Amino acid sequence: MARTRAIFLLLSTLALAPAASAGRDLHDYWDTRCKDCHGDAGAFARRSLRVEHGRLLGTHHGATLEQFLHNHYLADELVEPVMTMLQAQASASPVFKEKCGDCHGSASAFARKSLTRKDGRLVGQASQRPVQDYLRRHGGLAPAEIAPMVQTLERVLGEVGGNGR
């Protein structure tokens, strides 16, 4: 199960590469266009969406969610990346929010402000230290939680249009 989740998160990160390379910040887009009605994207995804057989389904729109998003104020080129973002959020528990949010705010704000990639690894912008190494002594994560947290932060960095490759 953990391996399946890790593979899914990696594929989600790769699927967002076109949005990230275009410099689109999916979280900012959500926050400025969707949040007033739907709330935080992660909470919305966990509350209103589900993933079945690798497909994102809506509580109200079921299998027609993609078509609904095309018709519901979402730019056509963002439907796929936003669905991928929401699918990742619907599939994941809110570990960042629960363990890191009190000090660091939202994962998207943290990624924008504090993270980058260097030599293919996620690093802190200020320290240039690999996040995986840093988390061994920071945040109180169990050893088994570190790799999934790094994957989440890599995904979010890509979603905010950061140096997520």
Protein Blocks (a to p, Z undefined) as FASTA:
>chain_A
ZZmmmmmmmmmmmmmmmmmmnopafklmmmmmmmmmnopfklmmmmmgcceehiacdfkl
mmmmmmmmmmnopafklmmmmmmmmmmmmmpcckklmmmmmmnopfklmmmmmgcceehi
acdfklopafklmmmmggjiafklmmmmmmmmmmmmmmnopafZZ
